[in-house]
Amino acid sequence: VIPPPVIHIESYSEDSISFSLKMTTNIKVSGYVVNIYWTFDTHRQEKRTLVIEGEKSIQKVANLTAHTPYEISAWAKTELGDSPLSFVHVVTSGTRPVSPSLKAKAINQTAVECSWTGPRNVVYGIFYATSFLELYRSPHNSSTSAHNITVLVQRDEQYLFLV
């Protein structure tokens, strides 16, 4: 039986998490697959996937959001097959940024100008869809460090926007 890997949180800050991965077995490990999950504004679950080569690993994941819960899951790729998943949860330190105030204005039938307020020198994600279900499961999205963006939409549709 292949055991799950051990995920140990080495440290965390406002915008990063460092963790180590190891196996408690003599089975040869060729690498790990790690998923980092977080929920954006209770509407959208985000995921970042890392594919890591080698047996032992210390990783640092940066560009995270302050005071946000993250779930890290990992499995090992071994000579005998894939291991079961293991999970760990961590909340980054600091104060979570205030949600931006979004304004969306139709420019014409296929373009919408989105603008918002918020801190400078950060990356914003703009998500839009024609229903709450689509907004949660598979929205259209763009990112920018500016405070406005023009998105192209389908004519004769109503859209929900989130920044």
PAMIVEX-102176 format. One record per atom (N, C-alpha, C): x negated, y negated, z; chain; residue in three letters. Coordinates in nm, 3 decimals, padded with zeros to 5 digits. Atoms other than C-alpha are relative to their C-alpha. Layout:
BEGIN
[[X, Y, Z], "A", "ala"]
...
//
This chain:
BEGIN
[[-00.084, 00.118, 00.000], "A", "val"]
[[00.000, 00.000, 00.000], "A", "val"]
[[-00.089, -00.124, 00.000], "A", "val"]
[[00.074, 00.126, 00.008], "A", "ile"]
[[-00.129, -00.342, -00.095], "A", "ile"]
[[00.065, -00.100, 00.096], "A", "ile"]
[[-00.058, 00.099, -00.092], "A", "pro"]
[[-00.081, -00.596, 00.188], "A", "pro"]
[[00.010, -00.136, -00.067], "A", "pro"]
[[-00.005, 00.137, 00.053], "A", "pro"]
[[00.021, -00.957, 00.120], "A", "pro"]
[[-00.124, -00.077, 00.042], "A", "pro"]
[[00.116, 00.080, -00.041], "A", "pro"]
[[-00.257, -01.218, 00.130], "A", "pro"]
[[00.033, -00.083, 00.125], "A", "pro"]
[[-00.014, 00.089, -00.116], "A", "val"]
[[-00.314, -01.430, 00.440], "A", "val"]
[[-00.024, -00.142, -00.050], "A", "val"]
[[00.014, 00.143, 00.034], "A", "ile"]
[[-00.253, -01.802, 00.379], "A", "ile"]
[[-00.023, -00.074, 00.131], "A", "ile"]
[[00.031, 00.076, -00.122], "A", "his"]
[[-00.418, -02.021, 00.642], "A", "his"]
[[-00.013, -00.148, -00.036], "A", "his"]
[[00.009, 00.145, 00.022], "A", "ile"]
[[-00.361, -02.398, 00.650], "A", "ile"]
[[-00.126, -00.049, 00.071], "A", "ile"]
[[00.126, 00.051, -00.055], "A", "glu"]
[[-00.707, -02.548, 00.699], "A", "glu"]
[[00.018, -00.143, 00.052], "A", "glu"]
[[-00.027, 00.139, -00.040], "A", "ser"]
[[-00.592, -02.913, 00.713], "A", "ser"]
[[00.108, -00.057, -00.090], "A", "ser"]
[[-00.097, 00.071, 00.083], "A", "tyr"]
[[-00.331, -03.153, 00.583], "A", "tyr"]
[[-00.005, -00.148, 00.037], "A", "tyr"]
[[-00.001, 00.145, -00.021], "A", "ser"]
[[-00.292, -03.529, 00.546], "A", "ser"]
[[00.128, -00.055, -00.061], "A", "ser"]
[[-00.118, 00.061, 00.060], "A", "glu"]
[[-00.042, -03.776, 00.402], "A", "glu"]
[[00.023, 00.047, -00.143], "A", "glu"]
[[-00.015, -00.031, 00.142], "A", "asp"]
[[-00.114, -03.670, 00.044], "A", "asp"]
[[-00.070, 00.127, -00.046], "A", "asp"]
[[00.067, -00.124, 00.042], "A", "ser"]
[[-00.292, -03.334, 00.050], "A", "ser"]
[[00.014, 00.110, 00.105], "A", "ser"]
[[00.002, -00.118, -00.086], "A", "ile"]
[[-00.298, -02.982, 00.193], "A", "ile"]
[[-00.117, 00.085, -00.044], "A", "ile"]
[[00.108, -00.094, 00.027], "A", "ser"]
[[-00.605, -02.759, 00.218], "A", "ser"]
[[00.035, 00.132, 00.066], "A", "ser"]
[[-00.033, -00.132, -00.054], "A", "phe"]
[[-00.554, -02.385, 00.264], "A", "phe"]
[[-00.098, 00.103, -00.053], "A", "phe"]
[[00.085, -00.109, 00.044], "A", "ser"]
[[-00.750, -02.063, 00.244], "A", "ser"]
[[00.085, 00.123, -00.027], "A", "ser"]
[[-00.066, -00.125, 00.035], "A", "leu"]
[[-00.649, -01.729, 00.095], "A", "leu"]
[[-00.099, 00.113, 00.021], "A", "leu"]
[[00.085, -00.118, -00.013], "A", "lys"]
[[-00.787, -01.389, 00.190], "A", "lys"]
[[00.088, 00.123, 00.014], "A", "lys"]
[[-00.069, -00.128, -00.014], "A", "met"]
[[-00.689, -01.024, 00.191], "A", "met"]
[[-00.062, 00.077, 00.116], "A", "met"]
[[00.048, -00.081, -00.112], "A", "thr"]
[[-00.715, -00.794, 00.492], "A", "thr"]
[[-00.008, 00.146, -00.043], "A", "thr"]
[[00.013, -00.134, 00.055], "A", "thr"]
[[-00.803, -00.491, 00.283], "A", "thr"]
[[-00.128, 00.009, -00.081], "A", "thr"]
[[00.119, -00.018, 00.083], "A", "asn"]
[[-01.093, -00.344, 00.090], "A", "asn"]
[[00.034, 00.013, -00.148], "A", "asn"]
[[-00.040, -00.005, 00.140], "A", "ile"]
[[-00.892, -00.342, -00.233], "A", "ile"]
[[-00.058, -00.122, -00.072], "A", "ile"]
[[00.062, 00.109, 00.075], "A", "lys"]
[[-01.073, -00.549, -00.497], "A", "lys"]
[[00.106, -00.096, -00.053], "A", "lys"]
[[-00.092, 00.106, 00.042], "A", "val"]
[[-00.896, -00.881, -00.562], "A", "val"]
[[-00.064, -00.075, -00.116], "A", "val"]
[[00.051, 00.075, 00.115], "A", "ser"]
[[-00.934, -01.049, -00.901], "A", "ser"]
[[00.044, -00.146, 00.005], "A", "ser"]
[[-00.046, 00.138, -00.011], "A", "gly"]
[[-00.739, -01.363, -00.807], "A", "gly"]
[[00.134, -00.009, 00.071], "A", "gly"]
[[-00.127, 00.028, -00.068], "A", "tyr"]
[[-00.426, -01.521, -00.665], "A", "tyr"]
[[00.087, -00.087, -00.089], "A", "tyr"]
[[-00.095, 00.094, 00.060], "A", "val"]
[[-00.114, -01.691, -00.793], "A", "val"]
[[00.070, -00.068, 00.117], "A", "val"]
[[-00.055, 00.080, -00.111], "A", "val"]
[[00.007, -01.971, -00.565], "A", "val"]
[[00.105, -00.095, -00.056], "A", "val"]
[[-00.104, 00.097, 00.033], "A", "asn"]
[[00.331, -02.168, -00.588], "A", "asn"]
[[00.019, -00.093, 00.119], "A", "asn"]
[[-00.028, 00.100, -00.102], "A", "ile"]
[[00.385, -02.490, -00.394], "A", "ile"]
[[00.136, -00.060, -00.036], "A", "ile"]
[[-00.136, 00.049, 00.022], "A", "tyr"]
[[00.753, -02.586, -00.359], "A", "tyr"]
[[00.031, -00.116, 00.094], "A", "tyr"]
[[-00.055, 00.105, -00.085], "A", "trp"]
[[00.919, -02.902, -00.228], "A", "trp"]
[[00.131, -00.044, -00.062], "A", "trp"]
[[-00.130, 00.045, 00.049], "A", "thr"]
[[01.265, -03.051, -00.258], "A", "thr"]
[[-00.003, -00.151, -00.015], "A", "thr"]
[[-00.002, 00.142, 00.031], "A", "phe"]
[[01.305, -03.388, -00.420], "A", "phe"]
[[00.141, -00.053, 00.023], "A", "phe"]
[[-00.125, 00.071, -00.024], "A", "asp"]
[[01.590, -03.595, -00.273], "A", "asp"]
[[00.121, 00.094, 00.009], "A", "asp"]
[[-00.102, -00.104, -00.017], "A", "thr"]
[[01.795, -03.277, -00.197], "A", "thr"]
[[00.068, 00.043, -00.130], "A", "thr"]
[[-00.063, -00.036, 00.127], "A", "his"]
[[01.888, -03.256, -00.567], "A", "his"]
[[-00.088, 00.091, -00.085], "A", "his"]
[[00.089, -00.065, 00.095], "A", "arg"]
[[01.582, -03.107, -00.731], "A", "arg"]
[[-00.117, 00.065, 00.073], "A", "arg"]
[[00.116, -00.067, -00.058], "A", "gln"]
[[01.333, -02.844, -00.621], "A", "gln"]
[[-00.114, -00.005, -00.101], "A", "gln"]
[[00.118, 00.010, 00.085], "A", "glu"]
[[00.987, -02.908, -00.761], "A", "glu"]
[[-00.095, 00.115, 00.032], "A", "glu"]
[[00.095, -00.108, -00.020], "A", "lys"]
[[00.711, -02.651, -00.806], "A", "lys"]
[[-00.129, -00.032, -00.074], "A", "lys"]
[[00.131, 00.007, 00.063], "A", "arg"]
[[00.340, -02.658, -00.880], "A", "arg"]
[[-00.061, 00.139, 00.013], "A", "arg"]
[[00.058, -00.134, -00.001], "A", "thr"]
[[00.167, -02.330, -00.975], "A", "thr"]
[[-00.150, -00.009, -00.021], "A", "thr"]
[[00.145, -00.009, 00.013], "A", "leu"]
[[-00.204, -02.257, -00.927], "A", "leu"]
[[-00.036, 00.145, -00.030], "A", "leu"]
[[00.054, -00.133, 00.026], "A", "val"]
[[-00.379, -01.956, -01.080], "A", "val"]
[[-00.147, -00.007, 00.039], "A", "val"]
[[00.132, 00.009, -00.060], "A", "ile"]
[[-00.696, -01.892, -00.881], "A", "ile"]
[[-00.075, 00.130, -00.026], "A", "ile"]
[[00.083, -00.117, 00.026], "A", "glu"]
[[-00.975, -01.656, -00.984], "A", "glu"]
[[-00.089, 00.028, 00.121], "A", "glu"]
[[00.093, -00.036, -00.107], "A", "gly"]
[[-01.189, -01.465, -00.732], "A", "gly"]
[[00.068, 00.057, 00.123], "A", "gly"]
[[-00.053, -00.071, -00.118], "A", "glu"]
[[-01.151, -01.283, -00.398], "A", "glu"]
[[00.037, -00.091, 00.115], "A", "glu"]
[[-00.028, 00.091, -00.111], "A", "lys"]
[[-01.174, -01.558, -00.135], "A", "lys"]
[[00.012, -00.139, -00.056], "A", "lys"]
[[-00.024, 00.130, 00.060], "A", "ser"]
[[-01.053, -01.904, -00.190], "A", "ser"]
[[00.043, -00.102, 00.104], "A", "ser"]
[[-00.051, 00.116, -00.074], "A", "ile"]
[[-01.015, -02.242, -00.022], "A", "ile"]
[[00.042, -00.101, -00.105], "A", "ile"]
[[-00.057, 00.090, 00.099], "A", "gln"]
[[-00.793, -02.478, -00.218], "A", "gln"]
[[00.046, -00.129, 00.067], "A", "gln"]
[[-00.057, 00.126, -00.045], "A", "lys"]
[[-00.699, -02.843, -00.181], "A", "lys"]
[[00.099, -00.046, -00.106], "A", "lys"]
[[-00.103, 00.050, 00.089], "A", "val"]
[[-00.373, -02.963, -00.334], "A", "val"]
[[00.022, -00.146, 00.035], "A", "val"]
[[-00.010, 00.145, -00.024], "A", "ala"]
[[-00.360, -03.342, -00.372], "A", "ala"]
[[00.122, -00.057, -00.072], "A", "ala"]
[[-00.111, 00.074, 00.062], "A", "asn"]
[[-00.111, -03.603, -00.497], "A", "asn"]
[[00.135, 00.047, 00.054], "A", "asn"]
[[-00.125, -00.039, -00.065], "A", "leu"]
[[00.156, -03.495, -00.248], "A", "leu"]
[[00.062, -00.123, 00.066], "A", "leu"]
[[-00.074, 00.110, -00.062], "A", "thr"]
[[00.412, -03.711, -00.066], "A", "thr"]
[[-00.007, 00.011, 00.152], "A", "thr"]
[[00.009, 00.003, -00.146], "A", "ala"]
[[00.379, -03.815, 00.299], "A", "ala"]
[[00.130, 00.048, 00.064], "A", "ala"]
[[-00.111, -00.048, -00.082], "A", "his"]
[[00.608, -03.656, 00.560], "A", "his"]
[[00.104, 00.079, -00.082], "A", "his"]
[[-00.085, -00.083, 00.085], "A", "thr"]
[[00.746, -03.397, 00.317], "A", "thr"]
[[-00.029, 00.146, 00.030], "A", "thr"]
[[00.021, -00.143, -00.021], "A", "pro"]
[[00.801, -03.026, 00.385], "A", "pro"]
[[-00.040, 00.071, -00.130], "A", "pro"]
[[00.047, -00.079, 00.114], "A", "tyr"]
[[00.611, -02.795, 00.149], "A", "tyr"]
[[00.000, 00.147, 00.039], "A", "tyr"]
[[00.009, -00.145, -00.018], "A", "glu"]
[[00.636, -02.418, 00.110], "A", "glu"]
[[-00.106, 00.050, -00.097], "A", "glu"]
[[00.105, -00.059, 00.082], "A", "ile"]
[[00.330, -02.234, -00.016], "A", "ile"]
[[00.022, 00.150, 00.000], "A", "ile"]
[[-00.010, -00.145, 00.013], "A", "ser"]
[[00.374, -01.881, -00.148], "A", "ser"]
[[-00.116, 00.048, -00.085], "A", "ser"]
[[00.114, -00.053, 00.075], "A", "ala"]
[[00.098, -01.658, -00.280], "A", "ala"]
[[00.008, 00.151, -00.010], "A", "ala"]
[[00.021, -00.144, 00.011], "A", "trp"]
[[00.033, -01.310, -00.410], "A", "trp"]
[[-00.136, 00.022, -00.064], "A", "trp"]
[[00.133, -00.034, 00.051], "A", "ala"]
[[-00.293, -01.139, -00.495], "A", "ala"]
[[00.013, 00.092, -00.120], "A", "ala"]
[[00.013, -00.090, 00.114], "A", "lys"]
[[-00.382, -00.978, -00.825], "A", "lys"]
[[-00.116, 00.094, 00.035], "A", "lys"]
[[00.104, -00.096, -00.041], "A", "thr"]
[[-00.573, -00.658, -00.739], "A", "thr"]
[[-00.018, 00.106, -00.107], "A", "thr"]
[[00.026, -00.110, 00.094], "A", "glu"]
[[-00.718, -00.356, -00.919], "A", "glu"]
[[00.112, 00.103, 00.002], "A", "glu"]
[[-00.111, -00.095, -00.010], "A", "leu"]
[[-00.412, -00.159, -00.802], "A", "leu"]
[[00.135, -00.062, -00.035], "A", "leu"]
[[-00.125, 00.068, 00.031], "A", "gly"]
[[-00.151, -00.418, -00.902], "A", "gly"]
[[00.016, -00.125, 00.084], "A", "gly"]
[[-00.027, 00.123, -00.074], "A", "asp"]
[[00.008, -00.728, -00.753], "A", "asp"]
[[00.045, 00.031, 00.142], "A", "asp"]
[[-00.040, -00.015, -00.141], "A", "ser"]
[[00.051, -00.767, -00.377], "A", "ser"]
[[00.139, -00.059, 00.021], "A", "ser"]
[[-00.123, 00.072, -00.036], "A", "pro"]
[[00.374, -00.872, -00.204], "A", "pro"]
[[-00.032, -00.147, 00.025], "A", "pro"]
[[00.013, 00.144, -00.028], "A", "leu"]
[[00.433, -01.244, -00.148], "A", "leu"]
[[-00.023, -00.026, 00.148], "A", "leu"]
[[00.004, 00.053, -00.136], "A", "ser"]
[[00.333, -01.427, 00.165], "A", "ser"]
[[00.033, -00.149, -00.009], "A", "ser"]
[[-00.048, 00.137, -00.003], "A", "phe"]
[[00.466, -01.767, 00.270], "A", "phe"]
[[-00.056, -00.073, 00.120], "A", "phe"]
[[00.033, 00.087, -00.111], "A", "val"]
[[00.363, -02.059, 00.487], "A", "val"]
[[00.067, -00.134, -00.027], "A", "val"]
[[-00.064, 00.130, 00.012], "A", "his"]
[[00.533, -02.392, 00.555], "A", "his"]
[[-00.084, -00.104, 00.072], "A", "his"]
[[00.073, 00.110, -00.063], "A", "val"]
[[00.371, -02.726, 00.632], "A", "val"]
[[00.067, -00.131, -00.040], "A", "val"]
[[-00.053, 00.134, 00.027], "A", "val"]
[[00.490, -03.088, 00.657], "A", "val"]
[[-00.118, -00.095, -00.001], "A", "val"]
[[00.110, 00.096, 00.008], "A", "thr"]
[[00.245, -03.353, 00.539], "A", "thr"]
[[00.020, -00.109, 00.105], "A", "thr"]
[[-00.006, 00.102, -00.104], "A", "ser"]
[[00.162, -03.626, 00.789], "A", "ser"]
[[00.041, -00.135, -00.060], "A", "ser"]
[[-00.031, 00.135, 00.046], "A", "gly"]
[[00.246, -03.995, 00.769], "A", "gly"]
[[00.148, -00.028, -00.005], "A", "gly"]
[[-00.138, 00.046, 00.013], "A", "thr"]
[[00.565, -04.180, 00.690], "A", "thr"]
[[00.044, 00.014, -00.145], "A", "thr"]
[[-00.050, -00.020, 00.136], "A", "arg"]
[[00.773, -04.082, 00.391], "A", "arg"]
[[00.034, -00.135, -00.062], "A", "arg"]
[[-00.031, 00.127, 00.065], "A", "pro"]
[[00.801, -04.365, 00.138], "A", "pro"]
[[00.151, -00.022, -00.010], "A", "pro"]
[[-00.140, 00.037, 00.015], "A", "val"]
[[01.133, -04.550, 00.117], "A", "val"]
[[00.044, 00.035, -00.143], "A", "val"]
[[-00.052, -00.033, 00.133], "A", "ser"]
[[01.350, -04.430, -00.171], "A", "ser"]
[[00.012, -00.127, -00.083], "A", "ser"]
[[-00.012, 00.118, 00.086], "A", "pro"]
[[01.333, -04.668, -00.467], "A", "pro"]
[[00.146, -00.034, -00.027], "A", "pro"]
[[-00.134, 00.045, 00.037], "A", "ser"]
[[01.638, -04.872, -00.565], "A", "ser"]
[[00.005, -00.007, -00.153], "A", "ser"]
[[-00.002, -00.018, 00.145], "A", "leu"]
[[01.726, -04.775, -00.924], "A", "leu"]
[[00.114, -00.078, -00.065], "A", "leu"]
[[-00.101, 00.061, 00.086], "A", "lys"]
[[01.911, -04.975, -01.189], "A", "lys"]
[[-00.018, 00.060, -00.139], "A", "lys"]
[[00.004, -00.055, 00.135], "A", "ala"]
[[02.000, -04.815, -01.524], "A", "ala"]
[[00.094, -00.083, -00.087], "A", "ala"]
[[-00.080, 00.086, 00.089], "A", "lys"]
[[02.122, -05.027, -01.816], "A", "lys"]
[[-00.013, 00.053, -00.142], "A", "lys"]
[[00.001, -00.047, 00.139], "A", "ala"]
[[02.222, -04.904, -02.161], "A", "ala"]
[[-00.050, -00.113, -00.091], "A", "ala"]
[[00.050, 00.096, 00.100], "A", "ile"]
[[02.023, -05.080, -02.435], "A", "ile"]
[[00.082, 00.013, -00.128], "A", "ile"]
[[-00.087, -00.031, 00.114], "A", "asn"]
[[02.217, -04.912, -02.714], "A", "asn"]
[[00.059, 00.139, 00.026], "A", "asn"]
[[-00.068, -00.128, -00.023], "A", "gln"]
[[02.397, -04.578, -02.766], "A", "gln"]
[[-00.096, 00.116, 00.029], "A", "gln"]
[[00.093, -00.110, -00.023], "A", "thr"]
[[02.077, -04.370, -02.737], "A", "thr"]
[[-00.120, -00.039, 00.087], "A", "thr"]
[[00.113, 00.042, -00.084], "A", "ala"]
[[01.844, -04.568, -02.506], "A", "ala"]
[[00.051, -00.067, 00.128], "A", "ala"]
[[-00.036, 00.057, -00.129], "A", "val"]
[[01.869, -04.655, -02.137], "A", "val"]
[[-00.128, -00.054, 00.065], "A", "val"]
[[00.111, 00.062, -00.071], "A", "glu"]
[[01.636, -04.895, -01.956], "A", "glu"]
[[00.019, 00.024, 00.150], "A", "glu"]
[[-00.004, -00.027, -00.145], "A", "cys"]
[[01.566, -04.775, -01.600], "A", "cys"]
[[-00.106, -00.087, 00.066], "A", "cys"]
[[00.096, 00.079, -00.077], "A", "ser"]
[[01.402, -05.010, -01.350], "A", "ser"]
[[00.029, 00.021, 00.148], "A", "ser"]
[[-00.015, -00.029, -00.142], "A", "trp"]
[[01.344, -04.977, -00.976], "A", "trp"]
[[-00.100, -00.081, 00.080], "A", "trp"]
[[00.092, 00.064, -00.093], "A", "thr"]
[[01.177, -05.127, -00.673], "A", "thr"]
[[-00.075, 00.110, 00.076], "A", "thr"]
[[00.076, -00.097, -00.077], "A", "gly"]
[[00.910, -04.952, -00.470], "A", "gly"]
[[-00.147, -00.037, 00.004], "A", "gly"]
[[00.142, 00.032, -00.014], "A", "pro"]
[[00.542, -04.941, -00.378], "A", "pro"]
[[-00.076, 00.009, -00.133], "A", "pro"]
[[00.088, -00.003, 00.118], "A", "arg"]
[[00.268, -05.000, -00.636], "A", "arg"]
[[-00.099, 00.116, 00.016], "A", "arg"]
[[00.107, -00.101, 00.001], "A", "asn"]
[[-00.007, -04.751, -00.728], "A", "asn"]
[[00.047, 00.139, 00.040], "A", "asn"]
[[-00.051, -00.136, -00.019], "A", "val"]
[[00.213, -04.441, -00.706], "A", "val"]
[[00.061, 00.046, -00.132], "A", "val"]
[[-00.064, -00.054, 00.120], "A", "val"]
[[00.362, -04.212, -00.970], "A", "val"]
[[00.146, 00.026, 00.032], "A", "val"]
[[-00.143, -00.020, -00.016], "A", "tyr"]
[[00.740, -04.214, -01.007], "A", "tyr"]
[[00.047, 00.105, -00.100], "A", "tyr"]
[[-00.066, -00.094, 00.089], "A", "gly"]
[[00.946, -03.932, -01.152], "A", "gly"]
[[00.141, -00.048, -00.027], "A", "gly"]
[[-00.134, 00.041, 00.040], "A", "ile"]
[[01.261, -04.020, -01.345], "A", "ile"]
[[00.070, 00.125, -00.053], "A", "ile"]
[[-00.074, -00.120, 00.037], "A", "phe"]
[[01.518, -03.741, -01.373], "A", "phe"]
[[00.138, -00.043, -00.047], "A", "phe"]
[[-00.133, 00.034, 00.049], "A", "tyr"]
[[01.839, -03.756, -01.575], "A", "tyr"]
[[00.066, 00.120, -00.067], "A", "tyr"]
[[-00.079, -00.112, 00.053], "A", "ala"]
[[02.116, -03.522, -01.682], "A", "ala"]
[[00.145, -00.043, -00.012], "A", "ala"]
[[-00.141, 00.032, 00.021], "A", "thr"]
[[02.483, -03.513, -01.778], "A", "thr"]
[[00.090, 00.054, 00.110], "A", "thr"]
[[-00.080, -00.051, -00.112], "A", "ser"]
[[02.597, -03.332, -01.460], "A", "ser"]
[[-00.091, 00.019, 00.121], "A", "ser"]
[[00.080, -00.026, -00.120], "A", "phe"]
[[02.486, -03.279, -01.100], "A", "phe"]
[[-00.067, 00.136, -00.007], "A", "phe"]
[[00.059, -00.133, 00.012], "A", "leu"]
[[02.428, -02.911, -01.175], "A", "leu"]
[[-00.124, -00.003, -00.089], "A", "leu"]
[[00.116, 00.012, 00.090], "A", "glu"]
[[02.199, -02.993, -01.467], "A", "glu"]
[[-00.110, -00.083, 00.065], "A", "glu"]
[[00.098, 00.083, -00.069], "A", "leu"]
[[02.029, -03.263, -01.256], "A", "leu"]
[[-00.079, 00.083, 00.100], "A", "leu"]
[[00.067, -00.086, -00.097], "A", "tyr"]
[[01.950, -02.996, -00.997], "A", "tyr"]
[[-00.081, 00.110, -00.068], "A", "tyr"]
[[00.064, -00.118, 00.059], "A", "arg"]
[[01.859, -02.706, -01.227], "A", "arg"]
[[-00.103, -00.032, -00.108], "A", "arg"]
[[00.092, 00.023, 00.112], "A", "ser"]
[[01.699, -02.848, -01.539], "A", "ser"]
[[00.018, -00.139, -00.061], "A", "ser"]
[[-00.019, 00.135, 00.053], "A", "pro"]
[[01.701, -03.225, -01.577], "A", "pro"]
[[-00.106, -00.035, -00.104], "A", "pro"]
[[00.103, 00.063, 00.082], "A", "his"]
[[01.522, -03.422, -01.844], "A", "his"]
[[-00.082, -00.082, 00.098], "A", "his"]
[[00.079, 00.080, -00.093], "A", "asn"]
[[01.233, -03.602, -01.681], "A", "asn"]
[[-00.119, -00.065, -00.069], "A", "asn"]
[[00.119, 00.073, 00.041], "A", "ser"]
[[00.949, -03.847, -01.731], "A", "ser"]
[[-00.067, -00.050, 00.126], "A", "ser"]
[[00.068, 00.059, -00.115], "A", "ser"]
[[00.689, -03.994, -01.502], "A", "ser"]
[[-00.078, -00.122, -00.047], "A", "ser"]
[[00.073, 00.122, 00.031], "A", "thr"]
[[00.519, -04.331, -01.487], "A", "thr"]
[[-00.046, -00.064, 00.130], "A", "thr"]
[[00.043, 00.078, -00.116], "A", "ser"]
[[00.325, -04.553, -01.248], "A", "ser"]
[[00.056, -00.142, -00.008], "A", "ser"]
[[-00.065, 00.130, 00.014], "A", "ala"]
[[00.521, -04.855, -01.375], "A", "ala"]
[[00.130, -00.001, 00.081], "A", "ala"]
[[-00.128, 00.013, -00.070], "A", "his"]
[[00.851, -04.979, -01.231], "A", "his"]
[[00.117, -00.006, -00.097], "A", "his"]
[[-00.109, -00.009, 00.098], "A", "asn"]
[[01.051, -04.931, -01.548], "A", "asn"]
[[-00.040, 00.096, -00.111], "A", "asn"]
[[00.023, -00.090, 00.112], "A", "ile"]
[[01.089, -04.691, -01.838], "A", "ile"]
[[00.128, 00.002, -00.084], "A", "ile"]
[[-00.114, -00.017, 00.089], "A", "thr"]
[[01.315, -04.656, -02.140], "A", "thr"]
[[00.008, 00.147, -00.038], "A", "thr"]
[[-00.017, -00.142, 00.034], "A", "val"]
[[01.456, -04.307, -02.186], "A", "val"]
[[00.101, 00.012, -00.113], "A", "val"]
[[-00.090, -00.026, 00.112], "A", "leu"]
[[01.624, -04.169, -02.495], "A", "leu"]
[[00.101, 00.106, 00.040], "A", "leu"]
[[-00.108, -00.090, -00.039], "A", "val"]
[[01.960, -03.998, -02.447], "A", "val"]
[[00.086, 00.032, -00.123], "A", "val"]
[[-00.094, -00.035, 00.106], "A", "gln"]
[[02.231, -03.836, -02.660], "A", "gln"]
[[00.115, -00.101, 00.001], "A", "gln"]
[[-00.114, 00.094, 00.008], "A", "arg"]
[[02.506, -04.067, -02.782], "A", "arg"]
[[00.127, 00.067, 00.050], "A", "arg"]
[[-00.131, -00.047, -00.045], "A", "asp"]
[[02.859, -04.032, -02.642], "A", "asp"]
[[-00.008, 00.096, 00.120], "A", "asp"]
[[00.013, -00.080, -00.123], "A", "glu"]
[[02.741, -03.875, -02.312], "A", "glu"]
[[-00.017, -00.096, 00.117], "A", "glu"]
[[00.027, 00.075, -00.123], "A", "gln"]
[[02.744, -04.005, -01.956], "A", "gln"]
[[-00.114, 00.070, 00.073], "A", "gln"]
[[00.117, -00.056, -00.066], "A", "tyr"]
[[02.421, -03.956, -01.759], "A", "tyr"]
[[-00.009, -00.044, 00.145], "A", "tyr"]
[[00.038, 00.029, -00.138], "A", "leu"]
[[02.314, -03.943, -01.396], "A", "leu"]
[[-00.150, -00.020, 00.001], "A", "leu"]
[[00.143, 00.030, -00.005], "A", "phe"]
[[01.973, -04.092, -01.316], "A", "phe"]
[[-00.048, 00.003, 00.144], "A", "phe"]
[[00.063, -00.009, -00.131], "A", "leu"]
[[01.739, -04.035, -01.023], "A", "leu"]
[[-00.146, -00.038, -00.017], "A", "leu"]
[[00.142, 00.034, 00.005], "A", "val"]
[[01.398, -04.192, -00.955], "A", "val"]
[[-00.063, 00.033, 00.133], "A", "val"]
//
